[in-house]
Amino acid sequence: MTLCLDTYALMELHDRNPSFIQLLDEEWVVTDLTLTEFYNVLQRKHGEKTADYWCAKFSHDTAQVPLPLLLKAMKFKITNAKQNLSFFDCVGYVYAREHKMKFVTGDKEFKGKEGVLFIK
């Protein structure tokens, strides 16, 4: 089964967390919005060169998200407003569900949700 990684998972891969390294042997994708969020986090923490490098490294595994799915993700975020979910994570989660993928995260807000592979 193909996996859909969130920014948390990408950061753990970047940091070489042994719990996440196994994901490199799996088939996975990242939404284009998740990749932009990942770029932003890396650019703030490590600078533009590092962000450019990692963005290029993961860009071949990027999936574009069409407007109808973005709207569905916004509805999911609104419906789950009490959980204070990130819009980027909602997009990844809804994308994964729509494409019958597992959504990979370590964000506690998604622990126990259907279709989530939670790794801490």
C-alpha positions in Angstrom: 0.0 0.0 0.0 1.3 3.4 -0.9 1.9 5.8 1.9 1.2 9.6 2.1 3.8 11.3 4.3 3.2 14.5 6.2 5.7 17.2 7.2 6.3 15.5 10.5 7.4 12.3 8.7 9.6 14.3 6.3 11.3 16.0 9.1 11.9 12.7 10.9 13.4 11.3 7.6 15.6 14.5 7.3 16.7 13.9 10.9 17.4 10.2 10.2 15.0 9.0 13.0 15.4 5.2 12.9 11.7 4.7 13.4 11.0 6.5 10.1 14.0 5.4 7.9 12.1 2.2 7.1 9.7 4.4 5.1 12.4 4.9 2.4 11.9 1.2 1.4 8.1 1.8 0.9 6.2 3.4 -2.0 5.1 6.9 -0.9 4.0 10.3 -2.0 3.9 13.8 -0.5 1.3 16.4 -1.5 2.7 19.5 -3.1 1.3 21.5 -0.2 3.1 19.3 2.3 6.3 19.7 0.4 6.0 23.5 0.6 5.4 23.4 4.3 8.5 21.1 4.7 10.5 23.6 2.6 9.4 26.4 4.9 10.4 24.5 8.1 13.8 23.6 6.6 14.4 27.1 5.3 13.7 28.6 8.7 15.8 26.0 10.6 18.7 25.4 8.2 18.6 27.9 5.4 17.7 28.1 1.8 20.4 25.7 0.4 19.3 22.9 2.7 15.6 23.5 1.9 16.3 23.6 -1.8 18.3 20.3 -1.6 15.6 18.4 0.3 12.8 19.8 -1.7 14.6 18.6 -4.9 15.2 15.2 -3.3 11.6 14.6 -2.5 10.0 16.5 -5.5 9.9 13.3 -7.7 7.4 11.8 -5.1 5.1 14.8 -5.1 1.4 14.7 -5.9 -0.6 17.8 -7.0 -3.8 18.4 -5.1 -6.8 19.6 -7.1 -9.1 22.3 -5.9 -12.0 19.9 -5.1 -9.8 17.9 -2.7 -8.5 21.2 -1.1 -12.1 22.1 -0.4 -12.8 18.7 1.0 -9.7 19.1 3.3 -11.0 22.5 4.4 -14.4 21.0 5.3 -12.6 18.2 7.2 -10.6 20.9 9.1 -13.8 22.8 10.0 -15.6 19.7 11.0 -12.7 18.8 13.4 -12.1 22.4 14.6 -11.8 21.4 18.2 -8.7 19.3 17.4 -6.9 22.4 15.9 -5.6 20.4 12.9 -3.1 22.0 10.5 -4.6 22.7 7.1 -1.5 21.0 5.5 -2.1 17.9 7.5 -5.8 17.9 6.6 -4.9 18.1 2.9 -2.5 15.1 3.3 -5.0 13.1 5.3 -7.9 13.7 2.9 -5.6 13.0 -0.1 -4.5 9.7 1.5 -8.1 8.7 2.2 -9.2 9.6 -1.3 -6.4 7.6 -2.9 -6.7 4.6 -0.5 -3.3 5.3 1.1 -2.1 5.3 4.7 -1.4 8.8 6.0 1.9 8.7 7.9 2.4 11.1 10.8 3.6 11.4 14.4 1.2 14.3 15.1 -0.9 13.3 18.2 -4.0 14.8 16.7 -4.1 12.0 14.1 -3.4 9.1 16.5 -6.2 6.6 16.2 -7.8 8.1 13.1 -8.8 5.7 10.4 -6.2 5.2 7.7 -3.3 6.6 9.8 0.0 5.0 10.3 1.1 6.7 13.5 4.9 6.6 14.2 6.4 8.4 17.2 
